[in-house]
């Protein structure tokens, strides 16, 4: 086996780029946005918590690895706000396809990384469905914990939050249950949102 320090240094440098990808989540008590590295770590450790505390029959280590890997392509594609116009969301799909190919070209010696990303994107396994649904739940949890700072800043209402989750969180029953419990809480907290929610007659 040949140990190549230069390749390790190159990849370590690449991981620094992951930290530069900002997400539209303001951290609690702070004025800077969550980055992809923070998001992926939180996803991985919460996946472990949910799997163990609920006795789920999932490969916990695959889920953790997938949580860490799932947004790596955003180094090349960038993050897109879920409330963005449809044309921006359509452009995101194309950018991410190109980013997946670029990642394979630049880092061909990490097949497990590419395999995890493909599994996540296709959502064919129970683990991929779990991680995908968790990825949709965590921004909602963080926005609730951080007192709706981004929702208020963007003028997002409860109806919009519900709409963007349809058909996504529902693909995993455990995450769906957590989501339904969270919805019951935030439905009683209109102060979290930036606009009156017409779906509730406000």
Protein Blocks (a to p, Z undefined) as FASTA:
>chain_A
ZZdfklmmmmmmmmmmmmmpccfddcehiabdcdfklmmmmmmmmmmmmmmmnopabdfk
lmmmmmmmmmmmmmmnopadfkbcfklmmmmmmmmmmmmmmmmmmmmmlmklmmmmmmmm
nopafklmmmmmmmmmmmmmmmmmnoommmmmnopafklmmmmmgoklmmpmklmmmmmm
mmmmmmmmmklpmbdcfknoZZ
